[in-house]
Amino acid sequence: MQWQAFLDALNSKLRAANFLNEIDRNRGSELEVMSCLITDSDIRRFMLRWMADQFQSRDLKSKEKAKHLRDQGNKQFQIKNYQASIPLYTKSAQYAPVECDDLSIAIANRSAALYYMDNFEDCLKDIDLAISSGYPKKLQHKLYIRSAQCYLKLKNRKKAEVALRKVEEIIKTYNEFPVDKKDDIIKEVSVLETFISQLENNAAIENTTNQSCLRPDLAFGHNENFPYASAALDCKYTPQNGRYVVANRDIKKGDVLFVEKPFAFVLLDYEHPSSNCRHCCHPYDGIPVPCKTCLDTMYCSLSCLKDAWSLYHKWECPGSQIGIGQQIGIAHLSLKVLLNAATTQDSNRFNEVQKLVTNIDKLTTEDLLVYGITAVMLTLYLYQYTDFFRTIDLKKSFIDKFSTNIVNFDCNLSTESGKQLYISSLLLKHTLQLICNGHAITKLTLDSQENDKVVTEQQERVATGIYTSASMMNHSCDPNIINSFDDQYLIVKATKDIPAGDEVLNCYGPHYRRMSRDERQELLRVQYCFTCTCEPCTSPELQYFLERFSALKCPECNGAVFKVYSSLNCLDCGISPAINYAAELREAQSLFDAAQVCIELEQDAEALNKLKQCLNIRRSVLYKHHEYITNTLDLIGKVYAISGKWLDSISYLEHIIAGIEERFGSDSIELANELNKITDICLQYLQEETKTRTKQYKNVLKKTRRFLKRAEEIMQLNYGPWNGGCQEITKKSEQLSTILKNYNI
C-alpha cells in the first residue's frame, strides 16, 4: 500500500476516534501535538506494520540483474552502438551489490563507450571511479592504458606519462600475467610512448573554468551581518511584518542581492527519474555515480557521493529503497533538514533554520494531524531501520547548538520514548517551517514537439530547498527581484531600481501577471496564512489585469470587455455594451480545432486557410491581446515554419510580441522566449536564403540583431552566464556575427 492510501486510511480511523479534538486541544506547540500522536499504541502499531510491508517488497541490488544489464550493454557496444550501451552500463552499476566486482566492471565498460564517443573527460572520471570501486587488479592496466589514450587525445603529455607509469608498475608487481600477455602490454605501452613523446613537453593548459567561476559576485560585496546577502541589504523586524529585508542604499536594476546555498534540498522526481545530482543538484548528463546500497540515488561525482553519505544519506538510504521520499512531499525535505542539522558544524546556519516561522497556530487541525502522522512515521523509520538514534548524541547534535531558547522541547532524553518524542517534534516543526519557507529550485528546459523546427524554453521545477537568508524577504504579487538557480545556488537579482529604505520583495508564487487576484489571495491565505495587501491586490486599476487577456472587444474603444459581477463592462472606457459573440467564438474554435487535425495529417495549406479564417473572426470580436489571438498567430507561424516559409512565419510571430510584453512585462522570460523563437526562424532564413543582397534579406538581418540583443538583455537580467539559455543566445549571437561580417550593418 502506498503512503497516501495508508495515510488516508489511518486518518479516517483517527477522525472516527475523535482524534481531531485531541489535536486541537494540544496545538500549543509541536511537542504537544506529537505527545498525542507518537505515544498512541495503535498509531505506532499500524505504522510499523506498514513499514515492514514496504521493506518486505523493496527492490534491492541484484548481482543477476547487474550482470544481465551489463551483458545487454556489451551487445550494444559490440555493434558500436555506444550511445545505447551507456544507460545499460549505468543501470548495471545501479543494481550491482557493493561486495562484488560488478559495479566497477560496469563503470569501466561505460568508460570504454565514452572513449569511443570522444568524451574523454567523462571517460577519465569513470576510470577513476572504477578503480576506486575495486576494479580487479589483474585488469587495471587496461584502464590506465585507456587513461593514457585520453590524455594523448587531450594533448596532456604529463598526465599521459603518469598513466603509463601506472601500467609499468602493475606489470612489475603483478606476477600472474602470462609472458605473452605481458609482452603485448609492453608493446602497447611502447607505441603510446612514441605518440606521447611527440607532444610538447608542457602539458596543454587545462580548462579550469567551473561552475563556481561563473557564479556572480554580490553587489556592494558580502554582508557581515546577513549571510549570503549583499552589503546593500539589512534584515529588520517589526511585530507587524516579522523579519523583512530593506535596501540600505540605492540598488540598481540587475544588481545581485543574494547568492545562497541551501541548508538542504530534495529533488522532485516523483514521475520521472531526475538527471540532477542528489547532493549538489548539478546535472550529471546520463553519466551518474550510483549509491552503493540503494537503487535510485545518483550523484554527479564520487566526492558528492562520499559527502552525502557522511552528512545524511547513510540515514536516508534505507528509506530510498522503499521510495519514502517520493511519497511524502514536503516532509522529505524536513527529514533532510533534520539530518543536516544533526551533522552541521555551522551553528549560525543551524539556528537560522530553527528561527523560521511555523504558523502552527494558523494551520487547520486536519493538516496538522496529517503532518504529525508523517512525523511519527519518519521518527519510527529512523529508529527501526537506521542507526540514527544509536549514533547521534541528541544533546551535542541539537540541544547544545541552540544559541537561544528558540526550541524548548522538554523531553527526557535518557529514555527511548523521550528521544523519539524530541525528534518527531523537530520533524513536525521543520515540516511546518518548510510549507511557508520552501523555495522551488527551477531550471530552464527546451520544449519541442516532434518535427518542430522551433523550440521554446520552459521553466521546470526540479527540487525544493530551504534558503534561510532569502526567506527573510516578504511577498509581493509584483516583486522587485527575481530568483534563478545555478545548480543548488539561489541567485537573487533586482528587477527594478530599489531606492534606499524601500523593502526588497519576493514573489511566493502568485504573481499578478500570471494569476487572478482572487486566486492569489486564496493561495496565500491557505499556504502562507496571510492576506496580501500589495499594490496589485489593492489597486482598482490592476484588479482585473489578468482578465484582459480573456476579454471581448469593446465596440466603442476596442478595449477589453469583461463580465464584472453580472454584466459586461469595458475595463478601458467604462461602458456596458450589449454584445453576444457566442456564435462567432464557436465558429472560430471549430476552425482552430479543424486546423490542428489538418496539421496532424500534414495538410499545411488547408490548416493555414482555416487558421486565417479563425484569426479574422477572433480579431473582430476579441480584445487585441486575447490569449486566443496569440495562440492563433503562434500556430500560423509554426505551420509556416514547418513548411520552411520563414518570412511568412516571421511576419505572424512578430505580431505576438506586443501582447506578450503587455501581459508578462518587458523584462519577462516569456518575452525572451518569444524573441528566441523568432530569432530561430530568422537564422534559418538567413542561412538558407541564397539571395543575400536583397533589401528583404538585410531587413531580416537587422531584425535578428535587434531581437537577439533584446532577448540577451532579458536573459542576463533574469539569469546569467551560468544559465544554459544565456549560453544558447550567446551561440546564436556568434552565429549572426559571422553572417553580419559580410554586411555593413
RAGIZI-V869859 format. One record per residue. N is the residue number from 1. PSI is psi as a letter, one per 40 degrees, with the letter a starting at -180 (999 if undefined). BURIAL is # if it has 24 or more other C-alpha atoms within 12 Angstrom, else .. D_FIRST is the distance of its C-alpha to the first C-alpha in whole Angstrom. Layout:
n | psi | burial | d_first
N | PSI | BURIAL | D_FIRST
N | PSI | BURIAL | D_FIRST
//
This chain:
n | psi | burial | d_first
1 | h | . | 0
2 | i | . | 4
3 | d | # | 7
4 | d | . | 8
5 | d | . | 6
6 | d | # | 6
7 | d | # | 10
8 | d | . | 11
9 | d | . | 10
10 | d | # | 12
11 | d | # | 15
12 | d | . | 16
13 | d | . | 16
14 | d | # | 18
15 | d | . | 20
16 | d | . | 21
17 | e | . | 22
18 | f | . | 25
19 | d | # | 23
20 | d | # | 24
21 | d | . | 28
22 | d | # | 27
23 | d | # | 26
24 | d | # | 29
25 | e | . | 31
26 | f | . | 30
27 | f | # | 30
28 | d | . | 33
29 | i | # | 31
30 | d | # | 28
31 | d | # | 29
32 | d | # | 29
33 | d | # | 26
34 | d | # | 24
35 | d | # | 27
36 | d | # | 25
37 | d | # | 21
38 | e | # | 21
39 | e | # | 24
40 | h | . | 22
41 | d | . | 21
42 | d | . | 18
43 | d | # | 16
44 | d | # | 17
45 | d | . | 16
46 | d | # | 12
47 | d | # | 12
48 | d | # | 13
49 | d | . | 11
50 | d | # | 8
51 | d | # | 10
52 | d | . | 11
53 | d | . | 8
54 | d | # | 8
55 | d | . | 12
56 | d | . | 12
57 | e | . | 10
58 | i | . | 12
59 | h | . | 15
60 | i | # | 18
61 | i | # | 22
62 | h | # | 24
63 | d | # | 27
64 | d | . | 27
65 | d | # | 25
66 | d | # | 28
67 | d | # | 31
68 | d | . | 30
69 | d | # | 29
70 | d | # | 32
71 | d | # | 34
72 | d | # | 33
73 | d | # | 34
74 | d | # | 37
75 | d | . | 38
76 | d | . | 38
77 | d | # | 40
78 | d | . | 43
79 | e | . | 43
80 | f | . | 43
81 | g | . | 40
82 | d | # | 40
83 | d | # | 37
84 | d | # | 35
85 | d | # | 35
86 | d | # | 34
87 | d | # | 30
88 | d | # | 30
89 | d | # | 32
90 | d | # | 29
91 | d | # | 26
92 | d | # | 28
93 | d | # | 29
94 | d | # | 25
95 | e | # | 24
96 | h | # | 27
97 | i | # | 27
98 | d | # | 29
99 | e | . | 31
100 | i | . | 33
101 | e | # | 35
102 | d | # | 32
103 | d | # | 32
104 | d | # | 35
105 | d | # | 36
106 | d | # | 34
107 | d | # | 35
108 | d | # | 39
109 | d | # | 38
110 | d | # | 37
111 | d | # | 40
112 | d | # | 42
113 | d | # | 40
114 | d | # | 41
115 | d | # | 45
116 | e | # | 45
117 | e | . | 44
118 | f | . | 46
119 | g | # | 44
120 | d | # | 45
121 | d | # | 44
122 | d | # | 40
123 | d | # | 42
124 | d | # | 43
125 | d | # | 40
126 | d | # | 38
127 | d | # | 41
128 | d | # | 41
129 | d | # | 37
130 | d | # | 38
131 | d | # | 41
132 | d | # | 39
133 | e | # | 36
134 | f | # | 38
135 | h | # | 40
136 | h | . | 42
137 | d | # | 45
138 | e | . | 47
139 | e | # | 46
140 | d | # | 46
141 | d | # | 49
142 | d | # | 48
143 | d | # | 46
144 | d | # | 49
145 | d | # | 51
146 | d | # | 48
147 | d | # | 48
148 | d | # | 52
149 | d | # | 52
150 | d | # | 49
151 | d | # | 52
152 | d | # | 55
153 | d | # | 53
154 | e | # | 53
155 | f | # | 56
156 | g | # | 55
157 | d | # | 58
158 | d | # | 58
159 | d | # | 54
160 | d | # | 55
161 | d | # | 57
162 | d | # | 55
163 | d | # | 52
164 | d | # | 55
165 | d | # | 56
166 | d | # | 53
167 | d | # | 53
168 | d | # | 57
169 | d | . | 55
170 | d | # | 53
171 | d | # | 56
172 | d | . | 58
173 | d | . | 55
174 | h | . | 53
175 | e | . | 56
176 | e | . | 54
177 | h | . | 54
178 | i | . | 57
179 | d | . | 60
180 | d | . | 60
181 | d | . | 56
182 | d | . | 58
183 | d | . | 60
184 | d | . | 58
185 | d | # | 56
186 | d | # | 60
187 | d | . | 61
188 | d | # | 58
189 | d | # | 58
190 | d | . | 62
191 | d | . | 61
192 | d | # | 59
193 | d | # | 61
194 | d | . | 64
195 | d | . | 61
196 | d | # | 60
197 | d | . | 64
198 | e | . | 65
199 | i | . | 62
200 | i | . | 64
201 | d | . | 64
202 | h | . | 62
203 | i | . | 59
204 | i | . | 57
205 | h | . | 56
206 | i | . | 53
207 | h | . | 51
208 | e | . | 50
209 | h | . | 48
210 | i | . | 45
211 | d | . | 42
212 | d | . | 44
213 | d | . | 47
214 | e | . | 46
215 | h | # | 44
216 | i | # | 47
217 | i | # | 49
218 | h | # | 49
219 | h | # | 52
220 | e | . | 54
221 | i | . | 53
222 | i | . | 50
223 | h | . | 50
224 | d | . | 50
225 | e | . | 49
226 | g | # | 46
227 | h | # | 44
228 | e | # | 43
229 | i | # | 45
230 | i | # | 49
231 | e | # | 52
232 | e | # | 52
233 | i | # | 49
234 | i | # | 49
235 | h | # | 46
236 | i | # | 48
237 | h | . | 46
238 | i | . | 47
239 | d | . | 46
240 | d | . | 45
241 | e | . | 44
242 | a | . | 42
243 | h | # | 43
244 | i | # | 44
245 | h | # | 46
246 | i | # | 49
247 | h | # | 52
248 | e | . | 54
249 | i | . | 56
250 | h | . | 57
251 | h | # | 54
252 | i | . | 54
253 | h | # | 52
254 | e | # | 50
255 | i | # | 50
256 | h | # | 47
257 | d | # | 46
258 | i | # | 43
259 | g | # | 42
260 | h | # | 39
261 | h | # | 36
262 | i | # | 33
263 | d | # | 32
264 | i | # | 29
265 | i | # | 27
266 | i | # | 23
267 | i | # | 23
268 | g | # | 21
269 | f | # | 20
270 | d | . | 17
271 | d | . | 18
272 | i | . | 20
273 | h | . | 21
274 | i | # | 24
275 | f | # | 27
276 | i | # | 28
277 | h | # | 29
278 | e | # | 26
279 | d | # | 29
280 | e | # | 32
281 | e | # | 30
282 | h | # | 33
283 | h | # | 32
284 | e | # | 32
285 | f | . | 33
286 | e | # | 31
287 | g | # | 33
288 | i | # | 30
289 | h | # | 30
290 | i | # | 27
291 | i | # | 26
292 | e | # | 27
293 | d | # | 23
294 | i | # | 20
295 | d | # | 20
296 | e | # | 20
297 | h | # | 22
298 | i | # | 26
299 | i | # | 29
300 | e | # | 32
301 | i | # | 34
302 | d | # | 35
303 | d | . | 36
304 | d | # | 33
305 | d | # | 31
306 | d | . | 33
307 | d | . | 33
308 | d | # | 29
309 | d | # | 29
310 | d | . | 31
311 | d | # | 30
312 | d | # | 27
313 | d | # | 25
314 | d | # | 25
315 | d | # | 23
316 | d | # | 20
317 | d | # | 20
318 | d | # | 18
319 | d | # | 15
320 | d | # | 16
321 | d | # | 15
322 | e | # | 11
323 | f | # | 12
324 | d | # | 12
325 | d | # | 15
326 | e | # | 14
327 | e | # | 11
328 | e | # | 14
329 | b | # | 17
330 | d | # | 20
331 | d | # | 19
332 | d | # | 18
333 | d | # | 22
334 | d | # | 23
335 | d | # | 22
336 | d | # | 24
337 | d | # | 27
338 | d | # | 26
339 | d | # | 27
340 | d | # | 29
341 | d | # | 31
342 | d | # | 31
343 | e | # | 33
344 | i | # | 35
345 | e | . | 39
346 | g | . | 40
347 | d | # | 40
348 | d | . | 41
349 | d | # | 38
350 | d | # | 36
351 | d | # | 38
352 | d | # | 37
353 | d | # | 34
354 | d | # | 34
355 | e | # | 36
356 | i | # | 34
357 | i | # | 34
358 | d | # | 31
359 | f | # | 32
360 | d | # | 30
361 | e | . | 32
362 | e | . | 32
363 | i | # | 28
364 | i | . | 26
365 | d | # | 25
366 | d | # | 22
367 | d | # | 21
368 | d | # | 23
369 | d | # | 20
370 | d | # | 17
371 | d | # | 19
372 | d | # | 20
373 | d | # | 16
374 | d | # | 15
375 | d | # | 19
376 | d | # | 18
377 | d | # | 14
378 | d | # | 17
379 | d | # | 19
380 | d | # | 18
381 | d | # | 16
382 | d | # | 20
383 | d | # | 21
384 | d | # | 19
385 | e | # | 19
386 | i | . | 22
387 | e | . | 25
388 | d | # | 26
389 | d | # | 27
390 | d | . | 29
391 | e | . | 31
392 | h | # | 31
393 | h | . | 34
394 | d | # | 33
395 | d | . | 36
396 | d | . | 38
397 | d | # | 34
398 | c | # | 34
399 | d | # | 37
400 | e | . | 40
401 | e | # | 39
402 | h | # | 39
403 | d | . | 43
404 | a | . | 43
405 | f | . | 41
406 | d | . | 38
407 | h | # | 35
408 | g | . | 36
409 | h | # | 33
410 | g | . | 35
411 | i | # | 33
412 | g | . | 34
413 | e | . | 33
414 | e | . | 35
415 | i | . | 32
416 | d | . | 28
417 | d | # | 27
418 | d | # | 30
419 | d | # | 29
420 | d | # | 25
421 | d | # | 26
422 | d | # | 28
423 | d | # | 26
424 | d | # | 23
425 | d | # | 26
426 | d | # | 27
427 | d | # | 23
428 | d | # | 23
429 | d | # | 27
430 | d | # | 26
431 | d | # | 23
432 | d | # | 26
433 | d | # | 28
434 | d | # | 27
435 | d | # | 26
436 | e | # | 30
437 | e | # | 31
438 | i | # | 28
439 | h | # | 30
440 | h | # | 29
441 | h | # | 30
442 | i | # | 31
443 | i | # | 33
444 | h | # | 35
445 | i | . | 34
446 | h | . | 36
447 | h | . | 35
448 | i | . | 37
449 | i | . | 36
450 | h | . | 38
451 | e | . | 41
452 | h | . | 42
453 | e | # | 45
454 | h | # | 44
455 | i | # | 41
456 | i | # | 40
457 | h | # | 38
458 | i | . | 35
459 | h | . | 33
460 | h | . | 30
461 | h | # | 27
462 | e | # | 26
463 | i | # | 25
464 | h | # | 26
465 | i | # | 28
466 | h | # | 30
467 | h | # | 34
468 | d | # | 36
469 | d | # | 39
470 | d | # | 38
471 | e | # | 36
472 | e | # | 40
473 | h | # | 41
474 | i | # | 40
475 | i | # | 39
476 | i | # | 41
477 | e | # | 40
478 | g | # | 43
479 | i | # | 43
480 | e | # | 46
481 | i | # | 44
482 | i | # | 41
483 | h | # | 38
484 | i | # | 38
485 | h | # | 36
486 | g | # | 38
487 | b | # | 34
488 | e | # | 33
489 | h | # | 36
490 | h | # | 37
491 | h | # | 40
492 | h | # | 42
493 | i | # | 45
494 | h | # | 47
495 | e | # | 47
496 | i | # | 50
497 | h | . | 53
498 | h | # | 52
499 | i | . | 56
500 | h | . | 56
501 | e | . | 55
502 | i | . | 52
503 | i | # | 48
504 | h | # | 46
505 | h | # | 43
506 | i | # | 40
507 | h | # | 38
508 | e | # | 34
509 | d | # | 33
510 | h | # | 35
511 | h | # | 38
512 | d | # | 41
513 | e | # | 41
514 | e | # | 38
515 | h | # | 37
516 | i | # | 38
517 | d | # | 40
518 | d | . | 38
519 | d | . | 34
520 | d | # | 35
521 | d | # | 36
522 | d | . | 33
523 | d | . | 31
524 | d | # | 33
525 | d | . | 33
526 | d | . | 29
527 | d | # | 28
528 | e | # | 31
529 | f | . | 33
530 | i | # | 36
531 | h | . | 39
532 | h | # | 40
533 | f | . | 44
534 | i | # | 45
535 | d | . | 47
536 | d | # | 45
537 | e | # | 44
538 | e | . | 47
539 | h | . | 50
540 | d | . | 51
541 | d | . | 51
542 | e | # | 48
543 | d | # | 46
544 | f | # | 46
545 | d | # | 46
546 | d | # | 43
547 | e | # | 44
548 | d | # | 47
549 | e | # | 45
550 | f | # | 44
551 | i | # | 47
552 | i | # | 50
553 | h | # | 53
554 | h | # | 56
555 | e | # | 59
556 | d | . | 61
557 | e | . | 60
558 | e | # | 58
559 | a | # | 55
560 | h | # | 52
561 | h | # | 51
562 | i | # | 48
563 | h | # | 47
564 | h | . | 48
565 | b | . | 47
566 | e | . | 48
567 | i | . | 51
568 | h | . | 51
569 | i | # | 53
570 | h | # | 54
571 | e | # | 53
572 | d | # | 56
573 | e | . | 59
574 | e | . | 58
575 | i | # | 59
576 | g | # | 57
577 | i | # | 57
578 | g | . | 57
579 | i | . | 55
580 | h | . | 53
581 | f | . | 51
582 | d | . | 49
583 | d | . | 50
584 | d | . | 51
585 | d | # | 48
586 | d | . | 46
587 | d | . | 49
588 | d | # | 48
589 | d | # | 44
590 | d | . | 45
591 | d | # | 47
592 | d | # | 45
593 | d | . | 42
594 | d | # | 44
595 | d | # | 45
596 | d | # | 42
597 | d | . | 42
598 | d | . | 45
599 | d | # | 44
600 | d | . | 41
601 | e | . | 44
602 | f | . | 46
603 | g | . | 49
604 | d | # | 50
605 | d | . | 53
606 | d | . | 52
607 | d | # | 49
608 | d | # | 51
609 | d | . | 53
610 | d | # | 51
611 | d | # | 49
612 | d | # | 53
613 | d | # | 53
614 | d | # | 50
615 | d | # | 51
616 | d | # | 55
617 | d | # | 53
618 | d | # | 51
619 | d | # | 53
620 | d | . | 55
621 | e | # | 53
622 | i | # | 51
623 | i | # | 51
624 | d | # | 52
625 | f | # | 49
626 | i | # | 47
627 | d | # | 43
628 | d | # | 44
629 | d | # | 47
630 | d | # | 46
631 | d | # | 43
632 | d | # | 46
633 | d | # | 48
634 | d | # | 45
635 | d | # | 45
636 | d | # | 48
637 | d | # | 49
638 | d | # | 46
639 | d | # | 47
640 | d | # | 51
641 | d | # | 49
642 | d | # | 48
643 | e | # | 51
644 | e | # | 53
645 | g | # | 55
646 | d | # | 54
647 | d | # | 57
648 | d | # | 56
649 | d | # | 52
650 | d | # | 54
651 | d | # | 56
652 | d | # | 53
653 | d | # | 50
654 | d | # | 53
655 | e | # | 53
656 | d | # | 49
657 | d | # | 50
658 | d | . | 52
659 | d | # | 49
660 | d | # | 46
661 | d | # | 49
662 | d | # | 49
663 | d | # | 45
664 | e | # | 44
665 | i | . | 47
666 | e | # | 50
667 | f | # | 48
668 | i | # | 44
669 | d | # | 42
670 | d | # | 42
671 | d | # | 46
672 | d | # | 45
673 | d | # | 43
674 | d | # | 45
675 | d | # | 48
676 | d | # | 47
677 | d | # | 46
678 | d | # | 50
679 | d | # | 51
680 | d | # | 49
681 | d | # | 51
682 | d | # | 54
683 | d | # | 54
684 | d | # | 53
685 | d | # | 56
686 | d | # | 58
687 | d | . | 57
688 | d | . | 58
689 | h | . | 61
690 | d | . | 64
691 | g | . | 67
692 | e | . | 66
693 | e | . | 69
694 | i | . | 69
695 | d | . | 68
696 | d | . | 65
697 | d | # | 64
698 | d | # | 65
699 | d | . | 63
700 | d | # | 60
701 | d | # | 61
702 | d | # | 61
703 | d | # | 58
704 | d | # | 56
705 | d | # | 58
706 | d | . | 57
707 | d | # | 54
708 | d | # | 53
709 | d | # | 54
710 | d | # | 53
711 | d | # | 49
712 | d | # | 50
713 | d | # | 51
714 | d | # | 48
715 | d | # | 46
716 | d | # | 48
717 | d | # | 47
718 | d | # | 43
719 | b | # | 43
720 | a | # | 45
721 | e | # | 46
722 | e | # | 43
723 | h | # | 41
724 | d | # | 41
725 | d | # | 42
726 | d | # | 45
727 | d | . | 46
728 | d | # | 45
729 | d | # | 48
730 | d | # | 50
731 | d | . | 50
732 | d | # | 51
733 | d | # | 54
734 | d | . | 55
735 | d | # | 55
736 | d | # | 57
737 | d | . | 59
738 | d | . | 60
739 | d | # | 61
740 | d | . | 63
741 | d | . | 65
742 | e | . | 67
743 | i | . | 68
744 | g | . | 70
745 | 999 | . | 67
//
